[in-house]
Amino acid sequence: MLCLEYFSRMVKVATNDSEFNYHPKCDPLKMTHLTFTDDLILFARGDVMSVQILMDCLSNFDFASGLRMNILKPSLYTVGVYGKELDDIIELTNFLKGTMSFRYLGIPLASKKLKVSVMLRSLIKLQFILVLGITHLYLMSVRWNLLGRCFKLLNVFCFLFSLFQRLSFQELLLFVRNFFGAPKNLW
């Protein structure tokens, strides 16, 4: 979290008093990026200078933190950017051009409002994933509990084994009688 806070502050400084142009829908909030765990979505108007400023921030963040992008994951999504300007941006970023609409965490991200049916499907999938996750955690706790009991049993066995090695047969018989009680005649 601290690394992303550092990145956020770096982007804020770089986009203030510069030639950075915000994405039209993000301008009122001065929003340049969204982060969720290890995912980062950057927003800018589709001009080379704005993208260059964000790429410089990513480069500086890499240098300062040692955290690098997975070169297989980044995608570039554009609307209304064509021709030479788009080619220049793709060359600058070395990102693959993605197609709209794409899904993030199972929810489609698009410029249109989401329909209830789409959200319902996503919520059902999320509920299923949560049930699987909770079941997995429960089974892992059972496995660890069983493993812990096996280790306890192994410790008792090792203790008894070391005890039996030190005792004579008569002392061992006396120990067993004291521990379990006197043997009863079963016949």
Disulfide bonds with the S-S distance in Angstrom:
none
